[in-house]
Amino acid sequence: MVSEDDAPVHAAQPETGVAVLTLRRKAGPNVIDGAFCERLSSACESFSRDDTLHAVLLRAEGPAFCVGADIGQMQARLDDLPAYLGELIDQAHAAVLALSGLPVPVIACVHAVAAGGGFSLALACDSVIALRSARFVVAYPQLGATPDTGFTHSLAARVGPHRALEICLSPAPLGAELAHRLGIVSELVDEGGLDDAGLAAARRLAALPRLAVAGAKALLQASALPALEERLRREKEWFLRCARTEALRERVRAFSQRTTGAAH
C-alpha cells in the first residue's frame, strides 16, 4: 500500500470549488508508470463524482513537469518490450481518458519540461498555463516510436494536422513563447508566479455557477471524447508496431547509456 506521502500523484481540495492534482515523484523527475497512472485515474474518478467542484488544477513538483515514460524501465524490459508497453499504454490511456473526461475544466500548470507523455498530459487539459522558461518536447520519433496518450488528437485539435506534424517530427524543443503564439499555451507567467496564476484561473471558474461551467464543457466536448477514445486505440496499435522493431530497442539502449554516463 503506497502511503499518501509516497504517492506519485497527490490530490487535494485547498478551497471550495477547486481541486488540485500534484505530480510529485519522491526522487527524480515525474514519470508515467503503472503506479502514476493508477493514482491519476483514481483521483480523477473521485473528482468526477464531486458536484461541488468547478475547476481542477494539474501541477507538478520537482525538476520537471513530467518527462513521460521511464526509459530505464523500458531498458529493463527489452526482452518483452511489446507486452510491457502494451500494458503501460492501456494504463496511461485510461488515465488520460479520466483526466479529459472530468466534467469541469482542467488547467495545467507547466514548469521546466513537459516531454513525451508529459506533453500529452498538458494537452489533455482544457487550458495550459506555463512559465516563460518552460519547454515542450515531443521525443517520440527520436525514440523510434509514434505518439501515444492522445498526443496526436489533442495537438492537432489545437494547431491543425499540418502544424502538429511539423512539431511532432522536429528534434527541437518547443519553447513556451512559441507554444503560446500557436495556441497550445493559454497564459505565460514569470518565474515564481505559476501556482498563483493557476489558482487565480481556477477561482475565476469557481465564481461562476457550476452548471453553466460543466454544461459549456459538456457541449463543447460532445464529440471530442469519442474521437479521443478512437485515436487512443489507433495510437496504441502504431506504438506497438514500433515496439517490435530493433530501431526502438537501439534507441532505448542508447538513451539509457547516455543517462547512465551522465550520472557518473
SEMAR-538952 format. One record per residue: x, y, z of N, C-alpha, C in turn; residue in one letter. Coordinates in pm, whole numbers, padded with zeros to 5 digits, always signed. Layout:
<rs>
XYZXYZXYZA...
</rs>
This chain:
<rs>
+00085-00119+00000+00000+00000+00000+00089+00124+00000M+00071+00211-00099+00150+00333-00109+00093+00438-00016V+00179+00496+00069+00132+00599+00160+00106+00727+00083S+00028+00818+00143-00003+00944+00077+00123+01024+00050E+00221+01017+00141+00345+01092+00123+00427+01040+00006D+00415+00909-00023+00493+00848-00131+00418+00842-00264D+00293+00882-00267+00212+00871-00388+00267+00961-00498A+00275+00911-00623+00327+00993-00732+00232+01103-00779P+00105+01093-00738+00007+01199-00765-00068+01227-00636V-00067+01352-00594-00135+01391-00470-00259+01471-00504H-00371+01434-00446-00498+01503-00470-00539+01582-00347A-00584+01705-00369-00626+01790-00258-00734+01886-00305A-00808+01939-00209-00908+02043-00236-00881+02159-00140Q-00793+02251-00181-00749+02357-00091-00856+02460-00057P-00956+02473-00143-01063+02568-00115-01189+02527-00191E-01300+02585-00155-01429+02548-00213-01428+02563-00364T-01468+02457-00432-01482+02460-00577-01357+02428-00655G-01242+02415-00587-01115+02395-00655-01046+02269-00605V-01004+02183-00697-00925+02065-00663-00788+02078-00729A-00688+02017-00667-00551+02025-00719-00492+01885-00727V-00439+01851-00843-00362+01729-00863-00216+01768-00877L-00131+01715-00789+00012+01748-00792+00093+01625-00826T+00171+01632-00934+00264+01525-00970+00389+01545-00885L+00427+01441-00812+00541+01461-00721+00613+01328-00694R+00701+01293-00779+00784+01174-00758+00884+01203-00649R+00909+01103-00565+00995+01125-00450+01140+01152-00491K+01188+01081-00595+01325+01100-00641+01326+01112-00793A+01388+01218-00845+01396+01236-00989+01272+01301-01047G+01273+01319-01178+01159+01384-01243+01035+01296-01245P+00920+01358-01260+00794+01283-01268+00791+01200-01396N+00757+01072-01382+00747+00982-01496+00610+00914-01496V+00574+00863-01612+00448+00791-01626+00475+00642-01617I+00434+00582-01507+00445+00437-01491+00313+00385-01437D+00307+00256-01405+00181+00198-01362+00124+00263-01238G+00209+00289-01139+00162+00350-01014+00110+00490-01038A+00178+00566-01123+00136+00702-01157-00002+00699-01223F-00018+00612-01321-00145+00605-01395-00260+00563-01305C-00235+00465-01220-00340+00419-01129-00383+00531-01036E-00286+00603-00984-00317+00711-00889-00391+00826-00958R-00348+00862-01079-00414+00970-01151-00557+00932-01187L-00577+00810-01235-00711+00763-01270-00803+00765-01149S-00753+00715-01037-00833+00708-00915-00875+00847-00867S-00780+00940-00869-00810+01077-00824-00913+01142-00916A-00898+01124-01047-00993+01185-01141-01132+01125-01126C-01139+00995-01105-01269+00930-01086-01337+00983-00960E-01260+01007-00855-01315+01062-00732-01366+01205-00755S-01286+01286-00824-01326+01423-00852-01450+01429-00941F-01463+01333-01032-01576+01337-01126-01709+01319-01055S-01705+01260-00934-01829+01238-00857-01859+01352-00761R-01771+01451-00756-01785+01562-00661-01855+01679-00730D-01982+01699-00698-02057+01806-00765-02036+01943-00702D-01937+01954-00613-01901+02086-00559-01785+02149-00636T-01721+02072-00722-01603+02123-00793-01642+02206-00914L-01564+02313-00935-01581+02398-01053-01459+02392-01143H-01343+02354-01088-01219+02352-01166-01118+02261-01100A-01026+02206-01182-00918+02121-01133-00787+02175-01187V-00688+02186-01101-00552+02224-01141-00465+02100-01148L-00385+02089-01253-00284+01984-01264-00148+02053-01262L-00073+02033-01154+00056+02098-01137+00160+01991-01101R+00284+02033-01087+00390+01936-01056+00496+01997-00967A+00559+01911-00892+00676+01947-00815+00797+01874-00874E+00916+01917-00838+01036+01850-00885+01100+01920-01003G+01202+01856-01062+01281+01923-01166+01211+01939-01301P+01097+01872-01321+01024+01883-01447+00876+01860-01422A+00794+01911-01512+00650+01884-01502+00627+01734-01514F+00670+01674-01624+00664+01529-01642+00743+01496-01767C+00827+01391-01760+00913+01356-01872+00865+01233-01948V+00742+01190-01921+00687+01076-01994+00727+00944-01934G+00730+00840-02017+00760+00705-01969+00902+00696-01915A+00922+00605-01822+01053+00582-01762+01135+00495-01858D+01232+00556-01926+01312+00482-02023+01394+00373-01955I+01431+00396-01830+01504+00293-01755+01422+00166-01740G+01292+00181-01714+01205+00064-01706+01192-00004-01841Q+01188+00074-01948+01184+00016-02082+01312-00062-02111M+01425-00009-02070+01553-00079-02089+01554-00212-02015Q+01497-00212-01896+01494-00335-01816+01400-00440-01875A+01307-00398-01962+01209-00490-02018+01226-00510-02169R+01347-00494-02219+01370-00505-02362+01331-00642-02417L+01345-00747-02337+01314-00882-02385+01165-00902-02410D+01081-00828-02339+00936-00840-02362+00874-00702-02375D+00942-00617-02454+00903-00476-02464+00759-00456-02514L+00713-00524-02620+00575-00502-02663+00471-00533-02555P+00492-00641-02480+00397-00676-02374+00399-00572-02263A+00520-00530-02223+00532-00429-02118+00468-00297-02162Y+00498-00254-02285+00444-00127-02332+00294-00134-02356L+00245-00249-02401+00101-00264-02420+00025-00243-02290G+00076-00299-02181+00011-00283-02051+00022-00138-02003E+00140-00079-02019+00159+00059-01974+00072+00156-02055L+00062+00134-02185-00021+00221-02268-00166+00212-02226I-00215+00092-02197-00353+00078-02151-00375+00159-02023D-00280+00151-01930-00293+00224-01804-00287+00375-01828Q-00194+00418-01914-00178+00561-01941-00300+00616-02015A-00353+00540-02107-00470+00587-02182-00593+00594-02093H-00606+00503-02000-00717+00511-01904-00705+00638-01820A-00582+00673-01781-00561+00795-01702-00593+00919-01784A-00552+00921-01910-00581+01036-01997-00731+01053-02016V-00802+00942-02036-00947+00950-02052-01014+01000-01924L-00964+00956-01808-01020+01001-01681-00997+01151-01662A-00878+01197-01701-00846+01340-01689-00928+01423-01787L-00932+01379-01912-01006+01452-02014-01156+01451-01988S-01203+01344-01925-01347+01329-01903-01399+01396-01778G-01313+01464-01703-01363+01536-01586-01469+01637-01631L-01578+01648-01556-01690+01732-01601-01665+01882-01591P-01557+01922-01525-01525+02064-01512-01389+02091-01577V-01359+02216-01609-01232+02247-01675-01111+02208-01592P-01008+02162-01664-00880+02125-01602-00773+02219-01655V-00696+02277-01565-00592+02374-01600-00457+02314-01567I-00370+02301-01667-00234+02251-01644-00142+02368-01613A-00056+02350-01514+00046+02450-01479+00182+02386-01505C+00249+02430-01611+00370+02362-01658+00495+02443-01630V+00591+02377-01565+00722+02437-01545+00829+02346-01607H+00946+02402-01630+01062+02326-01678+01028+02253-01808A+01014+02121-01802+00996+02040-01923+00872+01952-01912V+00795+01951-02019+00687+01853-02037+00725+01774-02162A+00765+01648-02144+00819+01570-02255+00739+01443-02278A+00725+01405-02405+00656+01280-02438+00516+01277-02380G+00491+01174-02298+00361+01163-02235+00330+01278-02141G+00433+01345-02091+00410+01464-02009+00353+01579-02089G+00399+01593-02214+00342+01691-02306+00196+01654-02333F+00169+01524-02352+00032+01478-02376-00059+01509-02258S-00009+01493-02136-00090+01523-02017-00132+01670-02017L-00037+01758-02048-00071+01900-02053-00177+01926-02161A-00161+01862-02277-00257+01880-02386-00394+01824-02353L-00399+01724-02264-00527+01664-02225-00610+01759-02138A-00547+01863-02087-00618+01961-02005-00687+02064-02094C-00781+02137-02038-00858+02233-02116-00782+02361-02143D-00689+02396-02057-00603+02511-02081-00468+02486-02014S-00367+02555-02065-00231+02536-02015-00172+02672-01979V-00127+02683-01855-00051+02800-01809+00093+02753-01793I+00188+02829-01845+00327+02783-01841+00421+02896-01804A+00531+02858-01739+00639+02954-01719+00699+02990-01855L+00746+03111-01868+00808+03153-01993+00929+03066-02027R+00991+03010-01926+01110+02927-01948+01077+02780-01978S+00949+02743-01974+00910+02603-01995+00936+02559-02138A+00957+02428-02153+00979+02370-02286+00890+02247-02302R+00844+02227-02423+00762+02111-02456+00839+02026-02557F+00859+01900-02521+00943+01811-02602+00859+01693-02649V+00858+01667-02780+00779+01556-02832+00846+01422-02804V+00970+01406-02843+01056+01291-02808+01023+01160-02879A+00899+01136-02916+00861+01005-02969+00942+00963-03092Y+00947+01041-03201+01021+00994-03318+01169+00970-03290P+01229+01055-03203+01369+01035-03169+01392+00903-03095Q+01288+00853-03031+01297+00724-02964+01265+00609-03060L+01215+00642-03178+01177+00539-03272+01033+00493-03256G+00949+00582-03199+00809+00546-03171+00716+00653-03224A+00590+00618-03231+00485+00715-03263+00423+00767-03133T+00357+00881-03137+00299+00936-03014+00186+00850-02959P+00165+00863-02828+00052+00796-02762-00011+00894-02665D-00089+00843-02571-00157+00921-02467-00237+01040-02523T-00292+01021-02644-00379+01123-02701-00308+01241-02765G-00175+01233-02777-00098+01346-02827-00145+01390-02966F-00164+01293-03057-00199+01330-03195-00338+01393-03203T-00427+01347-03117-00562+01405-03114-00560+01547-03059H-00497+01565-02944-00503+01693-02873-00421+01802-02942S-00303+01767-02992-00221+01868-03058-00285+01913-03189L-00335+01818-03268-00400+01855-03395-00524+01941-03371A-00595+01916-03262-00713+01996-03231-00675+02140-03202A-00555+02163-03151-00513+02299-03117-00450+02373-03234R-00368+02303-03312-00289+02375-03413-00315+02327-03556V-00399+02225-03575-00423+02170-03707-00325+02058-03738G-00362+01966-03826-00279+01847-03850-00143+01877-03913P-00134+01976-04001-00006+02002-04068+00096+02059-03971H+00056+02159-03894+00149+02215-03794+00180+02112-03686R+00080+02030-03649+00104+01927-03549+00210+01829-03596A+00208+01793-03723+00308+01701-03777+00447+01765-03775L+00455+01893-03808+00584+01963-03803+00642+01960-03662E+00556+01989-03564+00601+01989-03424+00643+01849-03383I+00564+01749-03424+00592+01611-03385+00728+01563-03437C+00763+01601-03560+00884+01549-03623+01006+01637-03600L+00988+01753-03541+01101+01842-03515+01184+01790-03397S+01317+01787-03411+01400+01744-03299+01417+01851-03192P+01375+01974-03223+01396+02085-03129+01280+02096-03031A+01309+02127-02905+01200+02153-02809+01117+02272-02853P+00992+02272-02814+00901+02383-02842+00900+02474-02720L+00950+02596-02736+00953+02689-02625+00815+02740-02589G+00799+02782-02465+00668+02827-02418+00617+02949-02494A+00707+03038-02534+00666+03158-02607+00602+03120-02741E+00666+03029-02815+00609+02985-02942+00481+02904-02919L+00481+02820-02816+00362+02743-02783+00244+02835-02753A+00272+02949-02692+00167+03047-02664+00115+03109-02793H+00205+03143-02884+00163+03203-03011+00081+03103-03094R+00109+02975-03079+00037+02871-03155-00096+02833-03091L-00120+02879-02969-00245+02846-02901-00238+02721-02815G-00120+02662-02798-00104+02546-02711-00106+02590-02565I-00041+02700-02538-00038+02760-02404-00131+02881-02404V-00215+02889-02304-00311+03000-02298-00259+03120-02219S-00162+03098-02130-00111+03209-02049+00034+03182-02012E+00118+03284-02024+00257+03276-01984+00278+03356-01856L+00361+03300-01767+00390+03371-01642+00540+03367-01614V+00585+03460-01533+00726+03467-01496+00755+03371-01381D+00883+03348-01359+00927+03258-01251+00864+03299-01119E+00816+03202-01046+00758+03226-00915+00609+03255-00917G+00552+03271-01037+00411+03307-01043+00317+03200-01093G+00369+03078-01114+00288+02975-01179+00170+02930-01094L+00195+02895-00970+00087+02846-00885-00018+02954-00860D+00026+03077-00841-00069+03186-00820-00157+03207-00943D-00097+03198-01062-00173+03216-01185-00274+03103-01203A-00233+02980-01172-00324+02867-01183-00441+02878-01087G-00411+02915-00965-00516+02929-00865-00611+03044-00900L-00557+03153-00953-00642+03265-00993-00737+03222-01105A-00688+03145-01200-00774+03097-01309-00883+03005-01256A-00846+02918-01162-00945+02827-01103-01049+02904-01023A-01007+03006-00954-01102+03087-00875-01200+03160-00965R-01154+03204-01082-01246+03270-01175-01357+03174-01218R-01321+03049-01238-01421+02948-01273-01511+02916-01154L-01452+02913-01036-01530+02881-00915-01633+02988-00884A-01611+03108-00937-01706+03217-00913-01829+03208-01003A-01825+03122-01103-01937+03104-01194-02028+02991-01146L-02156+02991-01182-02243+02879-01147-02190+02748-01206P-02181+02646-01123-02119+02521-01168-02189+02461-01289R-02322+02465-01291-02395+02403-01401-02360+02470-01534L-02340+02600-01531-02303+02672-01653-02164+02631-01701A-02072+02614-01606-01935+02575-01639-01932+02433-01694V-01994+02340-01620-01994+02200-01661-02072+02181-01791A-02181+02256-01807-02260+02245-01928-02185+02292-02051G-02112+02401-02038-02034+02451-02150-01928+02349-02192A-01861+02288-02095-01760+02187-02130-01825+02066-02195K-01937+02022-02141-02005+01904-02196-02048+01929-02341A-02101+02046-02369-02147+02076-02504-02031+02087-02603L-01925+02153-02560-01812+02174-02649-01732+02046-02672L-01740+01951-02578-01666+01826-02592-01754+01708-02629Q-01874+01735-02675-01969+01626-02704-01913+01525-02802A-01838+01571-02901-01781+01479-02999-01633+01451-02975S-01570+01530-02885-01426+01518-02865-01387+01389-02793A-01461+01352-02689-01422+01233-02612-01433+01104-02692L-01543+01081-02768-01546+00961-02853-01432+00960-02954P-01399+01077-03010-01288+01084-03105-01155+01053-03037A-01140+01101-02913-01018+01072-02837-01004+00922-02811L-01112+00857-02771-01107+00712-02746-01062+00636-02870E-01117+00672-02985-01078+00605-03109-00932+00633-03143E-00887+00756-03122-00748+00790-03151-00653+00716-03057R-00690+00702-02931-00607+00627-02837-00590+00483-02883L-00697+00424-02934-00688+00286-02983-00588+00278-03098R-00594+00373-03190-00504+00372-03305-00361+00405-03263R-00346+00495-03168-00211+00527-03119-00145+00404-03059E-00220+00326-02983-00164+00204-02925-00119+00107-03034K-00201+00089-03135-00165-00002-03244-00033+00040-03308E-00019+00168-03339+00103+00215-03404+00224+00205-03310W+00205+00240-03184+00316+00235-03089+00368+00092-03076F+00278-00004-03068+00321-00143-03052+00386-00197-03179L+00350-00146-03294+00422-00181-03415+00567-00134-03405R+00585-00013-03355+00721+00039-03336+00796-00040-03229C+00724-00084-03125+00787-00155-03014+00847-00288-03057A+00803-00340-03171+00855-00468-03220+00977-00450-03310R+01021-00326-03330+01134-00300-03419+01265-00290-03341T+01373-00321-03411+01504-00307-03350+01541-00160-03335E+01484-00075-03421+01515+00068-03414+01480+00125-03278A+01364+00089-03224+01325+00140-03093+01415+00083-02984L+01445-00047-02993+01532-00107-02891+01669-00040-02890R+01724-00014-03008+01855+00051-03016+01852+00188-02951E+01746+00263-02973+01738+00397-02916+01715+00395-02766R+01641+00297-02717+01623+00282-02573+01758+00251-02508V+01834+00160-02569+01967+00127-02515+02058+00250-02515R+02058+00324-02626+02144+00441-02637+02105+00548-02536A+01975+00570-02518+01928+00669-02422+01970+00630-02281F+01952+00503-02247+01988+00456-02113+02138+00471-02089S+02219+00444-02192+02364+00457-02176+02403+00603-02156Q+02336+00695-02228+02367+00837-02212+02332+00885-02071R+02214+00845-02021+02173+00892-01889+02258+00828-01780T+02297+00701-01800+02383+00634-01701+02520+00701-01698T+02571+00734-01816+02701+00800-01823+02699+00938-01760G+02584+01010-01777+02574+01144-01720+02568+01141-01569A+02525+01025-01514+02513+01015-01369+02645+00985-01301A+02749+00950-01379+02878+00914-01319+02977+01029-01329H
</rs>
